[in-house]
Amino acid sequence: MKKNQDQKINETKCEQPAETIVEKKSEKKSRSTGFNKTIIIGRLGQDPELKSSPDKVDFANFSMCNTSIVNGNESIQWHRIRAFGRQAQLCHKYLRKGDLCCVEGRIDIQTYEKDGVSVKTHAIIADRVVFLSSKRREQTPKSDENGGNAELNNAHDSA
């Protein structure tokens, strides 16, 4: 299409020529354009370990694995999970190795040096944890009245 036709189409849809739209988008350079979200359903590889930061913020670390079939072969992925605040306390209290849960959160990549070599690690910072099944069902938080599973949303108490 010719430039005049492009402008005419944009004017009928947006009532602005394309050049004006591009200028406005470029004015918002400080705005984030990324999206970092992951959802994992899997089993815990260890009991959650509860710790407290120097700022007195509780956090729990635990590992989770999930399996999938890739080219006819079973593939196992391990993930480090970190929960904060009340969510961390409840994960520590109710989750145990082997329990099935769903974690929704964001990937956090850390870099550090070990013996002069740069090492990258990743963890999933949990925004939400849903307890799906437990071998100790009688000790888990009560399900909602519709028979759903216990769900924890991260409030980031002081984070």
N, C-alpha and C positions, 0 to 999 in steps of 0.2 A: 504494500500500500504506500501511497505517497504521504508525505508529512502532513499535508493539509487534510487528507482523509483521516489520518490517525488523530489529529487534533479534533476533527469534527466528531468522531466516535467518542473520544474521551469527554468532549464537551456535552454530548447528549447523556452520557452515563454519569459523569462526575461534575459536570458543569465547570470543569477546569481543563486547560490544555495539559498534556502529559508533562511538559517541562516544569510546570508549577508543582505537580504532584511529586516529581523527583526531587525538587528543591526542598519541599517540606519533609520528605523522608530523610534527606541528608542532614537536616537541621537537628534531628533527634539522635545524634551520634552517641550520646552517653547512655542511651536506653539499651538494656540487655536484649539480645536477640536469640539467646540460647535456651535450651530446655533440657534439664537433667532429671530424669525420673526413671526408676526401675521398679519392677514388681517381681518378687521371687516367691515361689511356693516350694518348700522343701522341709527336710528334717534337720533338727539340731544335731551337730556333731559333738557338742559338749554342753554342759550346764552353763548358763550365763554367769559371768564373773562380774560382780558389782564392785565398783571403785568410786572414789570421790576425787574430783579435781582440786587443785590448790584453792580455787574459788568456791569450794564447797558445793559443786554441781555433781550430782550422782550420774554415773554412766555405767552401762552394762555392755560387755563385749561377749559375743558368742559366734560360733561358726555354724553355717548352714550348708547343706548340699542339696543339689537337685540333679536329676538324671534326665537324659534325653537320648533318643536314638539318632545317630548321625551316620549315614551311609551303611545302615544295617548293624552298626556297632554301638554299644552303650557308651555314652559319654557322661562323665561325672564332673560337675563343676562345684568347687568349694568357694564360699563367700564369707568374708568377715563382716559382721553386723555390729553396729554401735547404736544403742538407744540412750536417751538422756532423760533426766528428771524422774517424774512419777512413772513414766513408761518403763524406764530402766529398772526401777524398784519392783514393778509388777512382773516384768520378764524374769527377773532374778527369783522372785517368789514362786511363780507358777510354771515356768518352762523348764523342761529337763531334756537331757540328751535323748534323741529319738523322737521327740514330739514333732508333729507336723504343724507348721504355721505359715502364714503369708506375711511377707514384709514388703511394705511400699516405702520407698525413700529415694535418696539421691546418691550417686557415686561420688566418693571423695578420694582423690589421688594425692598421696603424700610422697615426697622425695627426700631421701636422706643419704648420707655417705657412710659406707662401711668398708673399712680397709682401703680407702682412697677410691672406691668405686661407687658411682651414683646408683642407688637402688630405688625403684618405684614400687609402692604398695597401694592397694586400693581397699576401701571399705565402703559399706553401704550405711549411710546415716539414716536410721529409721524415722520416718514421719508417722507411720502407722504399722501396728503389729496386730494380726488377727490370729488367735489360737484356733487351729482347725481340729486337732485331735490330740489326746493325751492318754497315756497308759494309766494315769492317775486322775481320771475324770472327776471323781468326787472332790478333789481339792482345787480344781480350777475355778475361776470366776464364773458365776452363774450365767447361763445363756439368757438371751433376751426372751420375752414372752412368746415370740414367734418361733422359738426353737433355733434361733441363729447362734452363731459362735461369739465368744467374747472378743471384743475389739478394743484396741488401745490406740488412741490418737496422741501423738506427741505434742505436748503443749510447750516444750522447751522452757520449763519453769523459769530459769534465769539465763538461758543461753540466747 
